[in-house]
């Protein structure tokens, strides 16, 4: 088996995941990971699948495109290789960074620049921008992995300074604490 990453994009509607997974099942592919979301009215799905060696990448694309293009969906496939995996992964701990504030250009760029400068990996980002100056209408939630050898004091200071400059409220919590506090 070889591994492929498959991205599916298009206007949201019921049945997209059913169509993708049916095609993959019919081609004897095994779904290993899925991440799917809807942004505004656009569907975005990423599937990592094991594909039989006998199924060519061209044939897989043809099956997916033939089945999904009538639904107005676009599909892209990429073969995964050992070279795609990070060679070294830093020891890290999961944290959640939440910002709230008025909507303006550059919010995500400003926060992620600080995170990148401290070798912090963003593993998940949810951003809801409804516009305007209501700080509760514009929220960004970053799930991040902070290296265990990072200087947390300097990272927090840099994030707070950037948030202040962009008129954002910011909180930084260990993911376990965040989940315990926000559990329903």
Residue pairs with C-beta under 8 A, 6 or more apart in sequence:
1 30
1 50
1 51
1 52
1 53
2 50
2 51
2 53
2 79
2 80
3 32
3 48
3 49
3 50
3 51
3 79
3 80
4 29
4 48
4 49
4 51
4 57
4 60
4 77
4 78
4 79
4 80
5 46
5 47
5 48
5 77
5 78
5 80
6 20
6 24
6 46
6 47
6 48
6 49
6 64
6 75
6 76
6 77
7 44
7 45
7 46
7 47
7 75
7 76
7 77
8 16
8 20
8 43
8 44
8 45
8 46
8 47
8 64
8 68
8 73
8 74
8 75
9 42
9 43
9 44
9 45
9 73
9 74
9 75
9 76
10 16
10 42
10 43
10 68
10 71
10 72
10 73
10 74
11 41
11 42
11 43
11 72
12 38
12 41
12 42
12 43
13 43
13 71
15 71
16 43
16 45
16 71
16 73
17 36
17 45
19 67
19 68
19 71
19 73
20 45
20 47
20 64
20 68
21 31
22 67
23 63
23 64
23 67
23 68
24 31
24 47
24 49
26 63
27 51
27 52
27 55
27 59
27 60
27 63
28 52
28 55
29 49
29 50
29 51
29 52
29 55
29 60
30 49
30 50
31 47
31 48
31 49
32 48
32 49
32 50
33 46
33 47
33 48
34 45
34 46
34 47
34 48
35 45
35 46
36 43
36 44
36 45
36 46
37 44
38 44
43 73
48 80
51 60
57 77
57 79
60 77
61 75
61 77
64 75
64 77
65 75
68 74
68 75
69 75
90 119
90 145
90 147
90 148
90 149
91 147
91 148
91 149
92 121
92 145
92 146
92 147
92 148
93 145
93 146
93 148
93 174
93 175
94 123
94 143
94 144
94 145
94 146
94 174
94 175
94 176
95 143
95 144
95 145
95 146
95 172
95 173
95 174
95 175
95 178
96 141
96 142
96 143
96 144
96 172
96 173
96 174
96 175
96 178
97 111
97 115
97 141
97 142
97 144
97 159
97 170
97 171
97 172
98 139
98 140
98 141
98 142
98 170
98 171
98 173
99 107
99 111
99 139
99 140
99 142
99 163
99 168
99 169
99 170
100 135
100 136
100 138
100 139
100 140
100 168
100 169
101 107
101 135
101 138
101 163
101 166
101 167
101 168
101 169
102 132
102 133
102 134
102 135
102 138
102 167
103 129
103 130
103 131
103 132
103 133
103 137
103 138
104 166
106 166
107 127
107 138
107 140
107 166
107 168
108 125
108 127
108 140
110 162
110 165
110 166
111 140
111 142
111 159
111 162
111 163
111 168
112 122
112 142
113 162
114 155
114 158
114 159
114 162
115 121
115 122
115 142
115 144
115 159
117 158
118 146
118 147
118 150
118 151
118 154
118 155
118 158
119 147
119 150
120 144
120 145
120 146
120 147
120 150
120 155
121 144
121 145
122 142
122 143
122 144
123 143
123 144
123 145
124 141
124 142
124 143
125 140
125 141
125 142
125 143
126 140
126 141
127 139
127 140
127 141
128 137
128 138
128 139
128 140
129 137
129 138
130 137
130 138
131 137
131 138
132 138
135 168
135 169
143 175
146 152
146 155
156 172
159 170
159 172
160 170
163 169
163 170
173 181
